[in-house]
Structure formats: C-alpha cells, structure tokens
C-alpha cells in the first residue's frame, strides 16, 4: 500500500472549517483513500473514503486532486467533539488488504 | 446493532499470567482484525481472519500471542505468559467483506501487566 504524509498537528477554531491535508504521491490506480479518526481513549472511527471523485457524507467531505497524489478531508463546521487524531490511509480496494495506520494529524478544535 | 463488542474493558494482571481478550464482531461481517496500540508504536495490526480462518498473522509479536476464531461471532486473543511490555490497548475490528468498506472498531481492552 502507498505511504501517506500528514502534518503532525493542526488547530482549528470551533465553527470554522477544518481542512486536513494528506499526501500520497505514490498511490496506484486501484488504491482508495480512507480517512479514520480516533478520539481519545476510543477505537478508530471510519469517516469517509474515495477513489478519484470527491465524496461527501454526513461527517465530512473528501477532496482528491485530479492526479490523486494528495487529498483533503474537510470538516465543514468543526466542534470541540471533533478534536481527535485523523488518519489518512491508502489501501487497495477489492481485496482482503489490511489497514495500516500511520501517525496521523492531531486536530485540536478550540473555542 | 451493538457494534463490535470487546471484553473486558480493562485488565490488570501480573507478569507471567495468562490473559484472554474477547471480541464479538458485527453479525454478517466476514473479516475480523486485532490491533494493538501503544504510545511508542502506534496502531499495529496483529492478525486478521476471513470467514473464521487466519489470513495474516505476521504482526503477532511472538509465540506468546495466539488468536482464535472458533465461529463467526467470537474471537479471542491470548497472551501466555504475559509480560509488562505487553501493556497496551488492544482493539478488535470487523468489516463486511473485502473491498472498499470501512472497518468498525470496538472500544478496546486496556491491558496492564505489572
């Protein structure tokens, strides 16, 4: 699976959009981009995933560049409860492949 | 759906004792994963099963660790004998099938070996 690079930490004011970047320059054509988050003391939580088109669900939006070498997770209106470590993972779809977690981005949402 | 259920939530044991962690995956999920999380090493995949069969156990640290899945609704991770360096949070996760599906994680078991 392709490796990903994320900033170690970010801050965001409550109510503002949180934009979390991820670089995956070695991504292959059959690899999906997944985002998970882990709130303190809880298990990781699936957020969203995509292949090449932008995706949106009730939690977030995922913007993938046209060359697929980078992506951005957008939390449109961050709240204090969004404070967590966010993991960007690239993984082959359609196989029994495993999720490999990196170090992620620690997002701190402040008042 | 109750989600992935792990027990116990916390376990404190003495070095050398046997420890058994338990996991009930979401009904209908074909894949089950065991992860370990420590401050030093982050989240590590230990082993995963497909339809109750172990597929990849390359992450199991050593022979002291063993995992079983006797049926589709139950899995165990056993450490015998336990050591202080095994102290970590152990997570179980399940997934419906291979492909572009997200995993659902349990709440974890915090293991402390003294």
Interface residues (C-beta under 8 A of the other chain):
Chain A: X32 X34 X36 X41 X42 X43 X44 X45 X46 X49 X51 X93 X94 X95 X96 X97 X98 X99 X100 X101 X102 X103
Chain B: X4 X31 X33 X42 X43 X45 X48 X50 X55 X56 X91 X93 X98 X99 X100 X102 X103 X104 X105 X106 X107 X108
